[in-house]
Each structure stands twice: as structure tokens, then as C-alpha cells.
Amino acid sequence: MTSGFLSALGGRIAERWLAALALPGLLFLSAVTTAVVLGHGHWYDVERLRAWIDTLADSPASHSAGTVVLVAAGVLAGAAVAGAAAQSLGTGVELLWCAEPYGPVLRYLAERRSRRWRAADAAFRSALVAAGRARIAGRDEADRLTDLAERRYADRDRLGPAVPRHPFGTGDRLAAPAQRLWHAHQLDLTAAWPHLWLLASDGTRAELQGARARLTDSARLCAWGAGYLVLGLWWWPAALAGAVAVTSGVRRGRAAAEAFAELTEALADLHVRDLATALGIEHEGVDDRVLGERLTRLLRKERRAE
């Protein structure tokens, strides 16, 4: 039984390694080889690439089993190194998405997003007031002004549901559940999260883990895209692939952050009273804010002032 479990575990690890590191790494090494052989001047010359491969195949070294094994091992090692580098860079991308506005560059980006949101909010409020006055006065343009207000609201909502505080929208979206729960219930999500996680069902945990994994995969896709963008300095079609990968990674990352934030907030809303029950806090007929304050005080190990 133990050997079967270890074999199955090893198979899953090998499968994940192959999917996450080896295959993308092999594809990247193939692109690097193509870039070196063709370059900008012969970017479309497939015959040139095939001739180069035929030359390698006809060389005496290619008929040696030892050489073939060494080359195969080197290629796999190179693919693994490239995959590990992309994984590390992806972690950096993920941290950057969620970064606080520390430093002049990140602070500038956060302030720029805040200014854009406030301008969009002012435009929405002006359009809303104009539409309300037109409807009260019974003017014919009331419907047009109402549609304009709805478009202004959509423009503001694309920038975020509240004033941006982070350099990137992903950071604001991931921080939104904690802010909303604090304002609505005075509940510290950071302190309550481990306990809420233990109360969640297996299906809920799987959904959260899936959304979190998709966020990580999106950041790693951006990292691969950055690698292809650099490779575009030697073979310009690689830059096109890199641009598509980065764009896709950013869009997927936003969607994954949105899903993870919604699931996080839903988990807290559904299980906050279950958490109170598990901790022995009376909650029948208790206001949500009062209950949230009691939970926060208990989970922070705070004492009521004497």
C-alpha cells in the first residue's frame, strides 16, 4: 500500500513538473534555437531551419548513443532551468500585482489610478444629477442623460468599485473583501481567515484553491511572455507571441483575482456566525457589527479595556 501511494505521488509530481516546467521550457528553447538560426533577416525561412537540423542529424556525433543521451539530458535540464526561471519571475509578477504603493514609481502609479477614478466619479455624479433634473423637469432628453450616466458609471466601475489604493487593479480587488468586511461588520479578515478556512467545506476550499492557482498561472504566463518579448530582439515573431502571452496573462489574472475575492467575501459572509458558534460567542439577536467586533477582539487576543 505504501509503495503504491508513493508511486502515485511520484507520478503526480512528475506530471505537474512536465506540464508546468518542462513543456513550456522545451517550447521556449525551440524558439531560442529558431531565433539563433534564422534571426531577423531570415525570420520566415523554414528551409534554412530544416537544413540546419539536417546538418546536425548527419554529423558523426549524432550517431553516438552517448552524445544523444547527453544532448537530451542537456535539453531537459535547460527546459527545467527556463521553467524554474519563469516560475520565479511569475512569483515576482504576482507580488508586483499586489504590491503596496511603496517607492516613487509605485506611488506614482497608485496616485495616477486614484486621480483617474476620482475624475470618472465626478463625471458620473455630474451626469447623474443632470439626468435627475431632466427627469424631474420632464424634458425629452431625460432618457439620453440617463444612458449617459449609466455609461459614466460603467467607466468608473472599470477602474474599481472604490478609490484605488494600489498601483495595480489586482491589488485593489484582492484587498477589497477585507475592507468591505471591516466597514460592514468590523471583522478583521486577516485574523479570521484561518478559522474560516477550517470551517469551509471541501468543495469551497477547492474553488478557492482553484481561483488562487489560476492567479499564479496567469502571473507565470506573463513571465513567459516577458521572456518571448526579450527573445524578439533576435527574432521578431517571438515578440508577437510575447505580447499575446502578456496580454492574456494580465486579463486572466484580473479574472482570477475577481473570482478569488468574491469567493473570499462569500465565505466570510456565510460562515461568520458559524465561526461565532465554534468560538462560543453568543450571536442570537446580535447586530453584525457588534458580532464582528467581538470576533475581532477575540481572534486578535485583545482584552476589553477595564
Secondary structure, DSSP 4 states (H G I P E B T S, - for coil): -HHHHHHHHHHHHHHHHIIIIIHHHHHHHHHHHHHHHHTTTTTT-HHHHHHHHHHHHHSGGGG-HHHHHHHHHHHHHHHHHHHHHHHHHHHHHHHHHT--S-SHHHHHHHHHHHHHHHHHHHHHHHHHHHHHHHHHHT-TTHHHHHHHHHHHHHHHHHH-SS---SSSHHHHHHHHHHHHHHHHH---HHHHHHHHHHHS-HHHHHHHHHHHHHHHHHHHHHHHHHHHHHHTTT-HHHHHHHHHHHHHHHHHHHHHHHHHHHHHHHHHHHHHHHHHHHTT---TT--HHHHHHHHHHHHTT-----
